[in-house]
Amino acid sequence: MTKNIFITGGTSGIGKSLIYKFAENKCNIFFTYYSNLNEAQSISKNLKKHNILHNYAKMDLSRPGTINNAFKKFSKQFKRLNIFINNASIKMQRKEFLKLKNIEISKNIKGLLIGNIISLKKALELSLKKSSSNQSIIINISSYASISGGKNIHLYASSKSALNTLTTALSKDSFKKKIKFFSIVPRYIDTPSFRKNNNIKNNRDLILFKKRKRIKRIKKSKEFANFIYNRFIRNINTKYNPIIHYDSF
């Protein structure tokens, strides 16, 4: 049975790699984009060669109406939801905690946490409504910052930590027989946002970063996408643990 995959934040980095990994293995794809319509159109054009059902929608985590519209668009075209990957985020803000303004706190929490929770809830509702004989899977893409914190990323780290806790709580809920919940916790993945957030402009900067962090290698987003596909489609590891740590180096 062909699986339907819903991926948020699909026009760059991890999301984009996930789209192409699932598509090349003949899964139907629905993805969202935040602002880069041109890239969304380009991805959609590339997906045509895989002869799969696919579509996309604009989604802004800070605007719940766009989240609702994206799920409505998915629901009209796809009969069921097999895997939902909650990957979208907003720009990471680095700022000293005491210098954060109330409006900055509100905006970041609304986008980083509330928007993702609304997305997760919509995916859950859709999975229960359009359930098949197989279990649906809901995956949150978390961050190592949810465990370790990080300098001046208090809101980002605490929001990701909250999603981990929510994932664990949902995994114990009454509908766990129909839906499994996961939170994937990678450390560093080499993506455009990773490089931008860490001021990595070239390979020399990347080498210095690895030396400073005492790590030998940082995996690419394609490798992370391979891990997600193998874990949740090929079922290489079937043991259920809602929080999965990805060894990214």
LINKAJO-V598011 format. One record per residue. N is the residue number from 1. SS is DSSP state (H for helix, E for strand, L for the rest). D_FIRST is the distance of its C-alpha to the first C-alpha in Angstrom with 1 decimal. Layout:
# LINKAJO-V598011
n = {N/N}
ss = {SS/SS}
d_first = {D_FIRST/D_FIRST}
This chain:
# LINKAJO-V598011
n = {1/2/3/4/5/6/7/8/9/10/11/12/13/14/15/16/17/18/19/20/21/22/23/24/25/26/27/28/29/30/31/32/33/34/35/36/37/38/39/40/41/42/43/44/45/46/47/48/49/50/51/52/53/54/55/56/57/58/59/60/61/62/63/64/65/66/67/68/69/70/71/72/73/74/75/76/77/78/79/80/81/82/83/84/85/86/87/88/89/90/91/92/93/94/95/96/97/98/99/100/101/102/103/104/105/106/107/108/109/110/111/112/113/114/115/116/117/118/119/120/121/122/123/124/125/126/127/128/129/130/131/132/133/134/135/136/137/138/139/140/141/142/143/144/145/146/147/148/149/150/151/152/153/154/155/156/157/158/159/160/161/162/163/164/165/166/167/168/169/170/171/172/173/174/175/176/177/178/179/180/181/182/183/184/185/186/187/188/189/190/191/192/193/194/195/196/197/198/199/200/201/202/203/204/205/206/207/208/209/210/211/212/213/214/215/216/217/218/219/220/221/222/223/224/225/226/227/228/229/230/231/232/233/234/235/236/237/238/239/240/241/242/243/244/245/246/247/248/249}
ss = {L/L/L/E/E/E/E/L/L/L/L/L/H/H/H/H/H/H/H/H/H/H/H/H/L/L/L/E/E/E/E/E/E/L/L/L/H/H/H/H/H/H/H/H/H/H/H/H/H/H/L/L/L/E/E/E/E/E/L/L/L/L/L/H/H/H/H/H/H/H/H/H/H/H/H/H/H/L/L/L/L/L/E/E/E/E/L/L/L/L/L/L/L/L/L/L/H/H/H/L/L/H/H/H/H/H/H/H/H/H/H/H/H/H/H/H/H/H/H/H/H/H/H/H/H/H/H/H/H/L/L/L/L/L/L/E/E/E/E/E/E/L/L/L/H/H/H/H/L/L/L/L/L/H/H/H/H/H/H/H/H/H/H/H/H/H/H/H/H/H/H/L/L/L/L/L/L/L/E/E/E/E/E/E/E/E/L/L/E/E/L/H/H/H/H/H/H/L/L/L/L/L/H/H/H/H/H/H/H/H/H/H/H/L/L/L/L/L/E/E/H/H/H/H/H/H/H/H/H/H/H/H/L/L/L/L/L/L/L/L/L/L/E/E/E/E/L/L/L}
d_first = {0.0/3.8/6.3/9.6/12.6/16.1/19.0/22.6/25.4/23.6/26.4/28.0/27.9/25.1/23.1/23.3/22.4/19.3/18.2/18.8/17.3/13.8/14.2/15.3/12.2/10.2/9.3/10.7/14.2/16.8/20.0/23.6/26.9/30.4/32.9/31.9/30.7/31.5/29.2/26.3/26.9/27.1/23.8/22.2/24.0/22.7/19.0/19.5/19.7/16.1/15.0/12.7/13.3/16.0/19.1/21.7/24.5/27.8/28.2/31.4/31.3/34.9/34.2/32.0/32.0/29.9/27.4/27.1/26.8/24.0/21.9/23.0/21.9/18.4/18.2/19.3/16.7/13.4/12.3/11.4/12.3/10.4/13.2/16.7/19.1/22.6/24.4/27.0/30.6/34.0/36.8/38.2/41.8/44.4/47.5/49.9/49.1/52.6/52.4/49.2/50.0/48.7/46.9/45.2/44.1/42.8/40.9/39.3/38.3/36.9/34.7/33.9/33.4/33.4/31.1/28.5/29.0/28.5/25.2/24.0/25.2/23.4/20.1/20.8/21.7/18.6/16.4/18.5/18.6/15.0/13.7/10.6/10.8/10.0/12.8/13.3/15.3/18.4/20.2/23.8/25.2/28.7/31.7/34.2/36.7/35.4/37.0/39.8/40.9/42.4/45.6/45.7/42.0/42.6/40.5/37.5/37.7/38.3/35.5/33.0/34.6/34.1/30.4/30.2/32.2/30.0/26.9/28.7/29.9/26.5/25.1/27.7/27.2/26.3/22.6/21.8/19.8/17.2/17.6/18.7/21.2/22.3/25.1/25.2/28.9/29.6/33.2/33.8/31.2/32.8/31.9/34.1/34.6/35.5/38.1/39.5/39.8/41.6/43.7/42.3/43.4/43.3/42.7/46.1/45.2/42.0/44.0/46.5/43.8/42.4/46.0/46.8/43.7/44.3/40.9/40.3/37.1/34.7/31.1/29.5/26.7/24.5/25.1/24.2/20.9/20.2/21.0/18.7/15.7/16.7/17.5/14.5/11.6/13.2/15.1/18.3/20.4/19.2/22.5/22.5/25.1/24.8/27.2/26.2/28.9/28.0/30.7/31.1/34.1}
